[in-house]
Amino acid sequence: MDKLVSMQVFVSVARRGSFAGAARELGISRAMATKHIMSLERLLSTRLFNRTTRSLHLTEVGVTYLEKCQQILVDVDEMEAAVTQLQVEPRGILKISAPPVIGSTHIAPAIAEFLKMHEGLSVEIILKGSQADIIDEGIDIGIFLGELADSTLVARKLARSPLVVCGAPAYFERYGVPEHPDELYQHSCLVNWAIPPYNRWKFSGEWGEKDIKVTGRMESNVADPIRIAANRGLGMAMLPHYIVGRDIEKGKLRVVLEQYSIAPLEIHAIYPHRKYLSAKVRHFLDFLQDWMPNRVGMVC
């Protein structure tokens, strides 16, 4: 068997944690994936995985071999690209995940413009309130909001959006306008789980930083229900300007506590690898990085 192909299968099995997952990723049968691994183990005279009926784990040798294989495969790909000066047109299927609101208002229009430029490309966009598992779901690019946790994934900053505290004029007529963050304890604060800081709203002023734990009459894992509830006078919301900007312009929502600083919402693209990117991923990342800061409610 081709050793490089077997190494690719090995890396995929290790990353996916199963022969079936690797087979789906590579477009081969599970039996063929197993044959490739057995071929490598015979060649190396050692076991690369400890297998049970329910789990698959790398051996100590397998961990070391995985690191070497990954580097070799990257080097081979980069060498071929350098020799042939490979700058291919984006082709195939690009799979993207994004939170629902920013996915609909910003990412979808960007995709539409990008597809006009590249006829050989198709896109699958998945909108969901929770963060997608990039590896397990086979996502090429995920849009991530807020602070990034430590991860093996690679992140590229696209833009940021100011966060504002706002509510309907009718709500403030009935319950009053808060003049200080401490007064939020007396108000209904609508909580969006999908966008940090969740139910802890952070403010900065001359006195330093304040972290206010808020509660209200409605919570959601998606921003739009919170925006709608705020428009209906059910409470205040802390949301990115790109979500509520038009409501503010039309007078449906009023911004409060403007004298206090709120850290903006960071918007990143995350993807599995740094060194080796397909043309479709590389080109769309570059396009999105230029596109996003020029949209409504976004800044560099």
C-alpha positions as CSV (number, residue, x, y, z in Angstrom):
1,M,0.0,0.0,0.0
2,D,1.0,3.6,-0.6
3,K,2.8,4.7,2.6
4,L,1.7,8.3,2.4
5,V,-1.9,7.3,1.9
6,S,-1.6,5.0,4.9
7,M,-0.2,7.9,6.9
8,Q,-3.1,10.1,5.9
9,V,-5.5,7.4,7.0
10,F,-3.6,7.0,10.3
11,V,-3.8,10.8,11.0
12,S,-7.5,10.8,10.2
13,V,-8.3,7.8,12.4
14,A,-6.3,9.4,15.3
15,R,-8.1,12.8,14.9
16,R,-11.5,11.3,14.5
17,G,-11.1,8.6,17.1
18,S,-12.7,5.9,14.9
19,F,-12.1,4.0,11.7
20,A,-15.6,4.8,10.5
21,G,-15.1,8.5,11.0
22,A,-11.8,8.5,9.1
23,A,-13.4,6.4,6.3
24,R,-16.2,9.0,5.9
25,E,-13.7,11.9,5.9
26,L,-11.5,10.2,3.3
27,G,-14.2,8.7,1.1
28,I,-13.0,5.1,1.6
29,S,-14.6,2.0,3.2
30,R,-14.0,1.2,6.9
31,A,-12.4,-2.0,5.9
32,M,-9.9,-0.2,3.7
33,A,-9.1,2.2,6.5
34,T,-8.4,-0.8,8.8
35,K,-6.1,-2.3,6.1
36,H,-4.1,0.9,5.9
37,I,-3.5,0.9,9.7
38,M,-2.7,-2.8,9.8
39,S,-0.2,-2.2,6.9
40,L,1.6,0.5,8.9
41,E,1.7,-1.6,12.1
42,R,3.2,-4.5,10.1
43,L,5.8,-2.2,8.6
44,L,6.7,-0.7,12.0
45,S,6.4,-4.0,13.9
46,T,4.4,-2.2,16.6
47,R,0.8,-1.4,17.6
48,L,-0.3,2.1,16.9
49,F,-3.8,1.9,18.6
50,N,-5.2,0.1,21.6
51,R,-8.6,-1.1,20.4
52,T,-11.6,-2.3,22.3
53,T,-15.2,-2.8,21.2
54,R,-16.1,0.7,22.5
55,S,-12.9,2.8,22.2
56,L,-9.8,3.5,20.2
57,H,-6.7,5.1,21.8
58,L,-3.2,5.8,20.5
59,T,-0.4,3.8,22.1
60,E,2.7,5.6,23.3
61,V,4.4,4.8,20.0
62,G,1.3,5.9,18.2
63,V,1.4,9.4,19.8
64,T,4.9,9.9,18.7
65,Y,4.2,8.6,15.2
66,L,1.2,10.8,14.9
67,E,3.3,13.9,15.5
68,K,5.8,12.9,12.9
69,C,3.2,11.9,10.3
70,Q,1.4,15.2,10.6
71,Q,4.6,17.1,10.0
72,I,5.6,14.9,7.1
73,L,2.2,15.3,5.4
74,V,2.3,19.1,5.9
75,D,5.8,19.2,4.4
76,V,4.8,17.1,1.4
77,D,1.8,19.3,0.7
78,E,3.8,22.5,1.1
79,M,6.6,21.2,-1.1
80,E,4.2,20.2,-3.9
81,A,2.6,23.6,-3.6
82,A,5.9,25.4,-3.8
83,V,7.2,23.4,-6.7
84,T,4.1,23.8,-8.8
85,Q,3.3,27.3,-7.5
86,L,-0.1,26.0,-6.7
87,Q,-2.6,28.8,-6.5
88,V,-5.8,27.0,-7.4
89,E,-9.3,28.4,-7.8
90,P,-11.5,27.6,-4.8
91,R,-13.5,24.5,-5.7
92,G,-15.6,21.8,-4.0
93,I,-17.8,22.3,-0.9
94,L,-17.0,24.8,1.8
95,K,-18.7,24.0,5.1
96,I,-19.3,27.0,7.5
97,S,-21.0,27.3,10.9
98,A,-22.1,30.5,12.5
99,P,-24.5,31.8,15.2
100,P,-27.9,32.4,13.7
101,V,-28.1,36.3,13.7
102,I,-24.6,37.1,12.5
103,G,-24.8,34.1,10.1
104,S,-28.0,35.6,8.5
105,T,-27.1,39.3,8.6
106,H,-23.4,39.2,7.8
107,I,-21.9,35.8,6.9
108,A,-24.7,34.8,4.4
109,P,-24.3,38.0,2.3
110,A,-20.5,37.5,2.3
111,I,-21.0,34.0,1.1
112,A,-23.3,35.1,-1.7
113,E,-20.7,37.6,-2.9
114,F,-17.9,35.1,-2.7
115,L,-19.9,32.5,-4.6
116,K,-20.4,35.0,-7.5
117,M,-16.6,35.2,-7.8
118,H,-16.0,31.4,-7.7
119,E,-18.3,29.3,-9.9
120,G,-16.6,26.0,-9.0
121,L,-17.4,26.4,-5.3
122,S,-20.5,25.4,-3.2
123,V,-21.2,26.3,0.4
124,E,-23.0,24.6,3.2
125,I,-23.8,27.1,6.1
126,I,-25.0,25.8,9.4
127,L,-26.7,28.3,11.8
128,K,-26.9,27.2,15.4
129,G,-27.0,28.8,18.8
130,S,-24.3,26.6,20.3
131,Q,-20.7,26.5,19.0
132,A,-20.2,23.7,16.5
133,D,-17.6,21.0,17.0
134,I,-15.3,21.9,14.1
135,I,-13.5,18.6,13.9
136,D,-16.4,16.1,14.5
137,E,-18.9,17.9,12.3
138,G,-16.4,18.4,9.4
139,I,-16.6,22.2,9.5
140,D,-14.1,24.1,7.4
141,I,-14.6,27.5,9.1
142,G,-16.6,28.4,12.2
143,I,-17.6,31.9,13.3
144,F,-17.0,32.4,17.0
145,L,-18.2,35.2,19.2
146,G,-16.5,36.4,22.4
147,E,-13.3,35.4,24.2
148,L,-11.5,32.4,22.9
149,A,-10.7,29.6,25.2
150,D,-7.4,27.7,24.9
151,S,-7.8,25.3,22.0
152,T,-5.9,23.4,19.3
153,L,-8.0,25.3,16.7
154,V,-6.6,28.2,14.9
155,A,-8.4,31.6,15.1
156,R,-8.3,34.7,12.9
157,K,-9.9,37.9,14.1
158,L,-12.4,39.3,11.7
159,A,-13.9,42.3,13.4
160,R,-15.6,43.4,16.7
161,S,-18.9,45.0,17.5
162,P,-19.7,47.4,20.3
163,L,-22.0,46.0,23.0
164,V,-24.8,48.2,24.2
165,V,-27.3,48.1,27.0
166,C,-30.7,49.1,25.6
167,G,-34.4,48.8,26.2
168,A,-37.7,50.1,24.8
169,P,-38.8,53.6,25.7
170,A,-42.0,52.2,27.1
171,Y,-40.0,50.1,29.5
172,F,-38.1,53.1,30.8
173,E,-41.2,55.1,31.1
174,R,-42.6,52.5,33.4
175,Y,-39.6,51.4,35.4
176,G,-37.2,54.3,35.1
177,V,-33.8,54.7,33.4
178,P,-30.8,53.2,35.2
179,E,-28.0,55.8,35.8
180,H,-25.5,53.4,37.3
181,P,-24.7,49.7,36.7
182,D,-25.6,48.9,40.3
183,E,-29.2,49.9,39.5
184,L,-29.5,46.9,37.1
185,Y,-30.3,44.7,40.1
186,Q,-33.7,46.5,40.2
187,H,-34.5,45.8,36.6
188,S,-35.5,43.0,34.3
189,C,-32.3,42.2,32.3
190,L,-32.9,39.8,29.4
191,V,-30.1,37.3,29.1
192,N,-28.6,35.9,25.9
193,W,-26.6,32.8,26.5
194,A,-25.0,32.7,23.0
195,I,-23.1,36.0,23.4
196,P,-20.7,36.5,26.3
197,P,-20.8,37.9,29.0
198,Y,-24.1,35.9,29.4
199,N,-25.7,36.9,32.7
200,R,-22.7,38.8,33.9
201,W,-22.6,42.3,32.4
202,K,-19.2,44.0,32.8
203,F,-18.7,47.8,33.0
204,S,-15.7,50.1,33.4
205,G,-15.6,53.6,34.8
206,E,-13.5,55.9,37.0
207,W,-14.1,53.5,39.9
208,G,-12.6,50.6,37.9
209,E,-14.5,47.5,36.7
210,K,-17.9,46.2,37.8
211,D,-19.3,42.7,37.1
212,I,-23.0,42.8,37.6
213,K,-24.9,39.5,37.7
214,V,-28.3,40.2,36.1
215,T,-31.6,38.4,35.9
216,G,-34.8,39.0,34.0
217,R,-38.0,37.7,32.6
218,M,-36.5,35.9,29.6
219,E,-33.4,34.0,28.6
220,S,-32.4,32.5,25.3
221,N,-29.5,30.7,23.6
222,V,-30.1,32.9,20.5
223,A,-30.0,36.7,20.3
224,D,-33.2,37.4,18.2
225,P,-35.7,36.4,20.9
226,I,-33.9,38.7,23.3
227,R,-34.0,41.6,20.9
228,I,-37.7,41.0,20.2
229,A,-38.5,40.9,24.0
230,A,-36.6,44.1,24.5
231,N,-38.5,45.7,21.7
232,R,-41.8,44.6,23.4
233,G,-40.8,46.3,26.7
234,L,-40.0,43.2,28.7
235,G,-36.6,44.4,29.9
236,M,-33.2,45.6,29.0
237,A,-30.7,43.6,26.9
238,M,-26.9,43.8,26.4
239,L,-26.4,43.0,22.7
240,P,-24.0,43.8,19.9
241,H,-24.7,46.9,17.8
242,Y,-25.0,44.8,14.6
243,I,-28.1,43.1,16.1
244,V,-29.9,46.2,17.6
245,G,-28.4,49.1,15.5
246,R,-31.5,49.4,13.3
247,D,-33.9,49.3,16.2
248,I,-31.9,52.1,17.9
249,E,-31.9,54.2,14.7
250,K,-35.7,53.8,14.4
251,G,-36.3,54.7,18.1
252,K,-37.6,51.3,19.0
253,L,-34.7,50.8,21.5
254,R,-32.9,53.3,23.6
255,V,-29.2,52.9,24.7
256,V,-28.5,53.5,28.4
257,L,-25.4,53.6,30.6
258,E,-23.4,55.0,27.7
259,Q,-21.1,56.8,30.1
260,Y,-19.7,53.4,31.2
261,S,-17.3,51.4,29.0
262,I,-18.2,47.9,27.8
263,A,-15.6,45.7,26.1
264,P,-16.7,45.1,22.5
265,L,-17.6,41.7,21.2
266,E,-14.8,40.0,19.4
267,I,-15.6,38.1,16.2
268,H,-13.3,35.3,15.0
269,A,-13.1,32.7,12.3
270,I,-11.8,29.4,13.7
271,Y,-10.5,26.5,11.7
272,P,-8.5,23.3,12.3
273,H,-5.1,23.9,10.8
274,R,-2.7,26.8,10.5
275,K,0.0,25.5,8.2
276,Y,-2.0,23.9,5.4
277,L,-5.2,25.5,4.2
278,S,-7.1,24.5,1.1
279,A,-7.7,27.3,-1.5
280,K,-11.4,27.5,-0.6
281,V,-10.6,28.1,3.1
282,R,-7.7,30.4,2.5
283,H,-9.5,32.6,-0.1
284,F,-12.7,32.8,2.0
285,L,-10.9,33.8,5.1
286,D,-9.1,36.6,3.3
287,F,-12.4,37.7,1.7
288,L,-14.2,37.7,5.1
289,Q,-11.5,39.6,6.8
290,D,-11.9,42.4,4.3
291,W,-15.7,42.2,4.3
292,M,-16.6,42.2,7.9
293,P,-15.2,45.5,9.2
294,N,-17.1,47.4,6.5
295,R,-20.5,46.0,7.6
296,V,-23.1,47.8,9.8
297,G,-22.1,47.6,13.5
298,M,-18.6,46.2,12.9
299,V,-15.2,47.8,13.5
300,C,-11.7,46.6,13.0
